[in-house]
Amino acid sequence: MMETDRILLRPWLESDAEALFKYASDPDVGPRAGWPPHKSVEESREVIKNFFSNEDTWAIELKMTSEIIGCIGVLRTGVSNLKIAENECEVGYWIAKPYWGKGICTEALRLVIDYCFNVQNFDAIWGDYFPENPASGKVMEKCGFKDTGIVTVCPNLVVGADRPVKVMKLKNNMIAYCGLNCVKCDAFIATKNNDNALREKTAKLWSELNQITILPEQINCEGCRCDGMKIVFCDKLCQIRQCAMKKGFETCGDCNELNACKTVAMVVGNNPEALKNLKS
Protein backbone atom coordinates (compact mmCIF):
# COMPACT_ATOMS: atom_id res chain seq x y z
CA MET A 1 0.00 0.00 0.00
CA MET A 2 1.04 3.61 -0.62
CA GLU A 3 -0.43 6.73 0.91
CA THR A 4 -0.44 10.50 1.34
CA ASP A 5 -2.37 12.53 3.89
CA ARG A 6 -5.47 12.33 1.69
CA ILE A 7 -5.38 9.05 -0.18
CA LEU A 8 -4.44 5.41 0.10
CA LEU A 9 -3.47 3.20 -2.83
CA ARG A 10 -4.37 -0.37 -2.02
CA PRO A 11 -5.16 -3.65 -3.81
CA TRP A 12 -8.66 -4.12 -5.19
CA LEU A 13 -11.07 -6.54 -3.50
CA GLU A 14 -14.13 -8.21 -5.02
CA SER A 15 -16.12 -6.59 -2.23
CA ASP A 16 -15.29 -3.23 -3.86
CA ALA A 17 -17.64 -4.00 -6.76
CA GLU A 18 -20.48 -1.72 -5.62
CA ALA A 19 -18.10 1.13 -4.90
CA LEU A 20 -16.50 0.70 -8.33
CA PHE A 21 -19.86 0.60 -10.11
CA LYS A 22 -20.97 3.83 -8.42
CA TYR A 23 -18.42 5.84 -10.39
CA ALA A 24 -17.43 3.52 -13.25
CA SER A 25 -21.03 3.65 -14.51
CA ASP A 26 -20.68 7.40 -15.15
CA PRO A 27 -20.62 7.92 -18.95
CA ASP A 28 -18.25 10.87 -18.50
CA VAL A 29 -15.53 8.76 -16.84
CA GLY A 30 -14.70 5.53 -18.70
CA PRO A 31 -14.60 6.72 -22.33
CA ARG A 32 -12.00 9.36 -21.37
CA ALA A 33 -9.72 6.53 -20.26
CA GLY A 34 -10.52 4.08 -23.06
CA TRP A 35 -13.20 1.84 -21.55
CA PRO A 36 -17.04 1.78 -21.64
CA PRO A 37 -19.25 2.68 -18.65
CA HIS A 38 -20.06 -0.29 -16.43
CA LYS A 39 -23.62 -1.56 -16.76
CA SER A 40 -23.98 -3.49 -13.51
CA VAL A 41 -22.36 -4.28 -10.18
CA GLU A 42 -21.68 -7.77 -11.49
CA GLU A 43 -19.76 -6.33 -14.45
CA SER A 44 -17.70 -4.26 -12.03
CA ARG A 45 -16.98 -7.38 -10.00
CA GLU A 46 -15.78 -9.19 -13.13
CA VAL A 47 -13.52 -6.26 -14.01
CA ILE A 48 -11.97 -6.46 -10.54
CA LYS A 49 -11.45 -10.22 -10.85
CA ASN A 50 -10.10 -10.21 -14.40
CA PHE A 51 -8.24 -6.91 -14.71
CA PHE A 52 -7.65 -5.26 -11.33
CA SER A 53 -6.55 -8.21 -9.20
CA ASN A 54 -2.81 -7.94 -9.75
CA GLU A 55 0.23 -6.35 -8.13
CA ASP A 56 0.31 -3.45 -10.60
CA THR A 57 -3.20 -2.02 -10.10
CA TRP A 58 -4.46 -0.08 -7.09
CA ALA A 59 -7.75 1.35 -5.87
CA ILE A 60 -7.56 5.04 -4.93
CA GLU A 61 -9.21 5.31 -1.51
CA LEU A 62 -10.10 8.62 0.10
CA LYS A 63 -8.78 8.22 3.65
CA MET A 64 -11.27 10.61 5.26
CA THR A 65 -14.29 8.53 4.17
CA SER A 66 -12.68 5.17 3.16
CA GLU A 67 -14.48 5.58 -0.18
CA ILE A 68 -12.95 4.30 -3.42
CA ILE A 69 -12.85 7.17 -5.89
CA GLY A 70 -10.63 5.93 -8.70
CA CYS A 71 -7.99 3.56 -10.00
CA ILE A 72 -4.35 3.75 -11.04
CA GLY A 73 -1.98 1.14 -12.38
CA VAL A 74 0.97 0.32 -14.60
CA LEU A 75 1.29 -1.91 -17.65
CA ARG A 76 4.57 -3.66 -18.24
CA THR A 77 6.25 -4.63 -21.49
CA GLY A 78 4.06 -7.00 -23.48
CA VAL A 79 0.72 -5.71 -22.18
CA SER A 80 1.30 -1.99 -22.62
CA ASN A 81 -0.72 -0.08 -25.21
CA LEU A 82 2.56 1.45 -26.42
CA LYS A 83 5.80 0.10 -27.83
CA ILE A 84 8.04 0.35 -24.78
CA ALA A 85 11.43 -1.11 -23.86
CA GLU A 86 11.96 -4.10 -21.60
CA ASN A 87 12.51 -2.19 -18.35
CA GLU A 88 9.84 0.45 -18.87
CA CYS A 89 6.13 0.68 -18.10
CA GLU A 90 2.99 2.59 -19.02
CA VAL A 91 0.78 4.28 -16.42
CA GLY A 92 -3.00 4.68 -16.56
CA TYR A 93 -5.48 6.23 -14.15
CA TRP A 94 -8.98 7.64 -13.71
CA ILE A 95 -10.75 9.52 -10.96
CA ALA A 96 -14.46 9.85 -10.14
CA LYS A 97 -16.11 12.96 -11.57
CA PRO A 98 -16.93 14.60 -8.16
CA TYR A 99 -13.17 14.62 -7.45
CA TRP A 100 -11.93 16.14 -10.70
CA GLY A 101 -9.70 19.17 -10.33
CA LYS A 102 -8.73 18.51 -6.73
CA GLY A 103 -5.18 17.27 -7.33
CA ILE A 104 -5.93 13.71 -6.25
CA CYS A 105 -4.79 12.10 -9.51
CA THR A 106 -1.54 14.03 -9.25
CA GLU A 107 -0.98 12.72 -5.70
CA ALA A 108 -1.71 9.17 -6.81
CA LEU A 109 0.58 9.41 -9.82
CA ARG A 110 3.47 10.73 -7.70
CA LEU A 111 3.11 7.73 -5.39
CA VAL A 112 3.22 5.36 -8.36
CA ILE A 113 6.23 7.17 -9.85
CA ASP A 114 8.10 6.70 -6.58
CA TYR A 115 7.15 3.00 -6.60
CA CYS A 116 8.18 2.54 -10.24
CA PHE A 117 11.57 4.20 -9.87
CA ASN A 118 12.56 3.46 -6.28
CA VAL A 119 11.09 -0.04 -5.86
CA GLN A 120 10.77 -1.49 -9.37
CA ASN A 121 13.74 0.43 -10.82
CA PHE A 122 12.06 1.05 -14.16
CA ASP A 123 14.10 3.13 -16.58
CA ALA A 124 11.12 5.18 -17.74
CA ILE A 125 7.35 5.56 -17.42
CA TRP A 126 5.12 6.24 -20.42
CA GLY A 127 1.63 7.69 -20.53
CA ASP A 128 -0.89 8.74 -23.15
CA TYR A 129 -4.12 10.70 -23.28
CA PHE A 130 -6.81 11.74 -25.73
CA PRO A 131 -6.32 15.37 -26.84
CA GLU A 132 -9.96 16.06 -25.94
CA ASN A 133 -9.07 15.17 -22.32
CA PRO A 134 -6.24 17.65 -21.66
CA ALA A 135 -6.69 17.37 -17.87
CA SER A 136 -5.09 13.92 -18.01
CA GLY A 137 -2.07 15.34 -19.81
CA LYS A 138 -1.76 18.15 -17.25
CA VAL A 139 -1.59 15.58 -14.44
CA MET A 140 1.41 13.99 -16.14
CA GLU A 141 3.01 17.38 -16.79
CA LYS A 142 2.73 18.28 -13.10
CA CYS A 143 4.60 15.06 -12.31
CA GLY A 144 7.45 15.81 -14.71
CA PHE A 145 6.37 13.92 -17.84
CA LYS A 146 7.52 15.40 -21.14
CA ASP A 147 5.61 15.48 -24.43
CA THR A 148 7.39 13.08 -26.79
CA GLY A 149 5.77 14.60 -29.88
CA ILE A 150 4.42 11.13 -30.71
CA VAL A 151 0.77 10.86 -31.75
CA THR A 152 -0.49 7.30 -32.20
CA VAL A 153 -3.46 5.02 -31.60
CA CYS A 154 -3.92 2.32 -28.97
CA PRO A 155 -5.66 -0.61 -30.70
CA ASN A 156 -6.04 -2.51 -27.41
CA LEU A 157 -8.47 0.05 -26.00
CA VAL A 158 -12.12 -0.97 -25.82
CA VAL A 159 -13.25 2.61 -26.44
CA GLY A 160 -11.28 4.96 -28.68
CA ALA A 161 -9.01 2.38 -30.32
CA ASP A 162 -9.09 4.41 -33.53
CA ARG A 163 -8.71 7.82 -31.88
CA PRO A 164 -5.28 9.48 -31.68
CA VAL A 165 -3.51 9.82 -28.34
CA LYS A 166 -0.62 12.06 -27.35
CA VAL A 167 2.31 10.20 -25.80
CA MET A 168 4.20 11.42 -22.72
CA LYS A 169 7.34 10.03 -21.07
CA LEU A 170 9.12 10.38 -17.74
CA LYS A 171 12.70 9.18 -17.45
CA ASN A 172 13.97 7.81 -14.17
CA ASN A 173 15.32 10.83 -12.29
CA MET A 174 17.04 8.46 -9.87
CA ILE A 175 19.67 8.00 -12.56
CA ALA A 176 22.43 10.46 -11.64
CA TYR A 177 24.09 12.80 -14.15
CA CYS A 178 26.99 10.32 -14.35
CA GLY A 179 24.67 7.35 -14.99
CA LEU A 180 24.84 5.72 -11.57
CA ASN A 181 21.51 4.66 -10.06
CA CYS A 182 20.91 6.71 -6.90
CA VAL A 183 18.60 4.00 -5.53
CA LYS A 184 21.66 1.74 -5.20
CA CYS A 185 23.84 4.46 -3.62
CA ASP A 186 24.69 3.96 0.06
CA ALA A 187 24.18 7.67 0.73
CA PHE A 188 20.65 7.50 -0.66
CA ILE A 189 19.89 4.26 1.19
CA ALA A 190 21.21 5.68 4.47
CA THR A 191 19.02 8.76 4.01
CA LYS A 192 15.94 6.78 3.04
CA ASN A 193 16.29 4.39 6.00
CA ASN A 194 17.84 6.89 8.45
CA ASP A 195 20.67 4.38 8.89
CA ASN A 196 23.42 6.04 10.96
CA ALA A 197 25.76 3.04 10.77
CA LEU A 198 25.63 3.20 6.99
CA ARG A 199 26.16 6.98 7.16
CA GLU A 200 29.40 6.43 9.10
CA LYS A 201 30.62 3.77 6.69
CA THR A 202 29.78 5.91 3.65
CA ALA A 203 31.36 9.06 5.09
CA LYS A 204 34.61 7.22 5.75
CA LEU A 205 34.74 5.70 2.26
CA TRP A 206 33.81 8.91 0.44
CA SER A 207 36.34 10.91 2.47
CA GLU A 208 39.09 8.52 1.40
CA LEU A 209 38.03 8.42 -2.25
CA ASN A 210 37.67 12.17 -2.65
CA GLN A 211 40.45 13.21 -0.24
CA ILE A 212 38.17 15.55 1.67
CA THR A 213 36.50 15.34 5.06
CA ILE A 214 32.89 14.22 4.91
CA LEU A 215 31.13 13.76 8.24
CA PRO A 216 28.48 11.08 8.87
CA GLU A 217 25.86 13.75 9.61
CA GLN A 218 26.50 15.16 6.13
CA ILE A 219 25.43 11.91 4.47
CA ASN A 220 21.94 13.03 3.49
CA CYS A 221 20.98 12.82 -0.17
CA GLU A 222 17.63 12.30 -1.88
CA GLY A 223 19.08 11.83 -5.34
CA CYS A 224 21.49 13.59 -7.71
CA ARG A 225 18.78 14.95 -10.02
CA CYS A 226 15.94 15.23 -7.49
CA ASP A 227 14.87 18.22 -5.47
CA GLY A 228 15.82 17.89 -1.82
CA MET A 229 18.85 17.16 0.34
CA LYS A 230 22.29 16.71 -1.18
CA ILE A 231 25.67 15.77 0.25
CA VAL A 232 28.04 18.75 0.03
CA PHE A 233 30.28 16.84 -2.38
CA CYS A 234 27.39 16.01 -4.73
CA ASP A 235 25.82 19.44 -4.47
CA LYS A 236 28.88 21.68 -4.85
CA LEU A 237 32.01 19.68 -5.67
CA CYS A 238 31.08 16.94 -8.13
CA GLN A 239 32.58 18.05 -11.47
CA ILE A 240 30.29 15.80 -13.48
CA ARG A 241 27.12 17.16 -11.90
CA GLN A 242 28.26 20.78 -12.20
CA CYS A 243 29.23 20.34 -15.86
CA ALA A 244 25.94 18.66 -16.84
CA MET A 245 23.88 21.29 -15.02
CA LYS A 246 25.85 24.14 -16.63
CA LYS A 247 25.23 22.68 -20.09
CA GLY A 248 21.57 22.04 -19.31
CA PHE A 249 21.76 18.30 -19.90
CA GLU A 250 19.38 15.81 -18.30
CA THR A 251 22.35 13.46 -17.88
CA CYS A 252 25.81 13.13 -19.42
CA GLY A 253 24.16 10.82 -21.94
CA ASP A 254 22.91 13.95 -23.74
CA CYS A 255 26.47 15.22 -24.26
CA ASN A 256 28.12 14.58 -27.64
CA GLU A 257 31.49 14.51 -25.86
CA LEU A 258 30.50 11.57 -23.65
CA ASN A 259 32.82 9.02 -25.26
CA ALA A 260 35.82 11.35 -24.97
CA CYS A 261 35.14 12.64 -21.46
CA LYS A 262 37.84 11.42 -19.06
CA THR A 263 35.89 12.57 -15.99
CA VAL A 264 32.84 10.46 -16.79
CA ALA A 265 35.11 7.63 -17.89
CA MET A 266 36.33 7.27 -14.29
CA VAL A 267 32.76 6.33 -13.35
CA VAL A 268 31.51 4.32 -16.31
CA GLY A 269 34.84 2.52 -16.77
CA ASN A 270 34.17 0.51 -13.63
CA ASN A 271 30.41 0.44 -13.95
CA PRO A 272 28.93 -0.88 -17.22
CA GLU A 273 25.42 -0.28 -15.86
CA ALA A 274 26.13 3.48 -15.61
CA LEU A 275 27.15 3.60 -19.26
CA LYS A 276 24.05 1.63 -20.24
CA ASN A 277 21.88 4.09 -18.28
CA LEU A 278 23.47 7.05 -20.05
CA LYS A 279 23.07 5.57 -23.52
CA SER A 280 19.45 4.61 -22.92
Secondary structure as the mmCIF struct_conf table of DSSP 4:
data_model
#
loop_
_struct_conf.conf_type_id
_struct_conf.id
_struct_conf.beg_label_comp_id
_struct_conf.beg_label_asym_id
_struct_conf.beg_label_seq_id
_struct_conf.end_label_comp_id
_struct_conf.end_label_asym_id
_struct_conf.end_label_seq_id
STRN STRN1 MET A 2 GLU A 3
BEND BEND1 ASP A 5 ARG A 6
STRN STRN2 ILE A 7 ARG A 10
HELX_RH_3T_P HELX_RH_3T_P1 GLU A 14 ASP A 16
HELX_RH_AL_P HELX_RH_AL_P1 ALA A 17 ALA A 24
TURN_TY1_P TURN_TY1_P1 SER A 25 SER A 25
TURN_TY1_P TURN_TY1_P2 PRO A 27 VAL A 29
HELX_RH_AL_P HELX_RH_AL_P2 GLY A 30 ALA A 33
TURN_TY1_P TURN_TY1_P3 GLY A 34 GLY A 34
BEND BEND2 TRP A 35 TRP A 35
HELX_LH_PP_P HELX_LH_PP_P1 PRO A 36 HIS A 38
BEND BEND3 SER A 40 SER A 40
HELX_RH_AL_P HELX_RH_AL_P3 VAL A 41 VAL A 47
HELX_RH_PI_P HELX_RH_PI_P1 ILE A 48 PHE A 52
BEND BEND4 ASN A 54 ASN A 54
TURN_TY1_P TURN_TY1_P4 GLU A 55 ASP A 56
STRN STRN3 THR A 57 LEU A 62
TURN_TY1_P TURN_TY1_P5 LYS A 63 SER A 66
STRN STRN4 GLU A 67 ARG A 76
TURN_TY1_P TURN_TY1_P6 THR A 77 VAL A 79
BEND BEND5 ASN A 81 LEU A 82
TURN_TY1_P TURN_TY1_P7 GLU A 86 ASN A 87
STRN STRN5 GLU A 88 ILE A 95
HELX_RH_3T_P HELX_RH_3T_P2 LYS A 97 TYR A 99
TURN_TY1_P TURN_TY1_P8 TRP A 100 GLY A 101
BEND BEND6 LYS A 102 GLY A 103
HELX_RH_AL_P HELX_RH_AL_P4 ILE A 104 ASN A 118
TURN_TY1_P TURN_TY1_P9 VAL A 119 VAL A 119
BEND BEND7 GLN A 120 GLN A 120
BEND BEND8 ASP A 123 ASP A 123
STRN STRN6 ALA A 124 TYR A 129
TURN_TY1_P TURN_TY1_P10 PRO A 131 GLU A 132
HELX_RH_AL_P HELX_RH_AL_P5 PRO A 134 LYS A 142
TURN_TY1_P TURN_TY1_P11 CYS A 143 GLY A 144
STRN STRN7 LYS A 146 THR A 152
TURN_TY1_P TURN_TY1_P12 PRO A 155 ASN A 156
BEND BEND9 VAL A 158 VAL A 159
TURN_TY1_P TURN_TY1_P13 ALA A 161 ASP A 162
BEND BEND10 ARG A 163 ARG A 163
STRN STRN8 VAL A 165 LYS A 171
TURN_TY1_P TURN_TY1_P14 ASN A 173 MET A 174
STRN STRN9 ILE A 175 ILE A 175
TURN_TY1_P TURN_TY1_P15 TYR A 177 CYS A 178
BEND BEND11 GLY A 179 GLY A 179
STRN STRN10 ASN A 181 ASN A 181
HELX_RH_3T_P HELX_RH_3T_P3 CYS A 182 LYS A 184
HELX_RH_AL_P HELX_RH_AL_P6 ASP A 186 ASN A 193
TURN_TY1_P TURN_TY1_P16 ASN A 194 ASN A 194
HELX_RH_AL_P HELX_RH_AL_P7 ASN A 196 ASN A 210
TURN_TY1_P TURN_TY1_P17 GLN A 211 GLN A 211
BEND BEND12 ILE A 212 ILE A 212
HELX_RH_3T_P HELX_RH_3T_P4 PRO A 216 GLN A 218
BEND BEND13 GLU A 222 GLU A 222
TURN_TY1_P TURN_TY1_P18 CYS A 224 ARG A 225
BEND BEND14 CYS A 226 GLY A 228
HELX_RH_AL_P HELX_RH_AL_P8 VAL A 232 VAL A 232
HELX_RH_PI_P HELX_RH_PI_P2 PHE A 233 LEU A 237
HELX_RH_AL_P HELX_RH_AL_P9 GLN A 239 LYS A 247
TURN_TY1_P TURN_TY1_P19 GLY A 248 GLY A 248
BEND BEND15 GLU A 250 THR A 251
HELX_RH_3T_P HELX_RH_3T_P5 CYS A 252 ASP A 254
TURN_TY1_P TURN_TY1_P20 ASN A 256 GLU A 257
HELX_RH_3T_P HELX_RH_3T_P6 LEU A 258 ALA A 260
HELX_RH_AL_P HELX_RH_AL_P10 LYS A 262 VAL A 268
TURN_TY1_P TURN_TY1_P21 GLY A 269 ASN A 270
HELX_RH_AL_P HELX_RH_AL_P11 PRO A 272 LYS A 279
#
